Amino acid sequence: METNFDFSSVVPAEQMTGGDAEETELLRGMLEEAKEFLGAFDWCESIEESYFGLGVGGVVAVFLFRIRPKREGIDDLLWVVVGDLPPAYQVTDNSPSPTLALEGYVELMSEWVEAATNSQPVDDLIPVNVAPTPENAKLLESRLAFLNKEILPLLPRL
């Protein structure tokens, strides 16, 4: 069980708010998407706690979940990134903040883009819910470029 995690960069999901009522609703929908994504894995018995890290409604959001794993060896704290891009989860070991979790997401997805672009195997890379074709790589690459240019520079450096 994770015990030394600093929760100061997240808020309980029930306290999540966006810039206005519309964005808050978009973020709530993204929270549900993240919960469904994580809950679909056979190693996740249940979601015990949900936290909001950061987000732009309808574009990208980073959530932190404390889960009850079904078996040993599964981390109980996981980041989940969702939005107008493939959902993914990450452990908190190298990403102690939502900003670092999103940066890690972009880095891992960029490795997938490179492999898919070059028709290389993606089996040992972050799972992506589309076929590893050059066409899909190009679509994901444009979304990652948007995150790098428009979202990441605005986030707190933690």
Summary of the structure (lengths in Angstrom):
residues: 158
radius of gyration: 15.4
end to end distance: 23.1
largest distance: 43.8
contacts: 482
relative contact order: 0.13
helix: 42%
strand: 23%
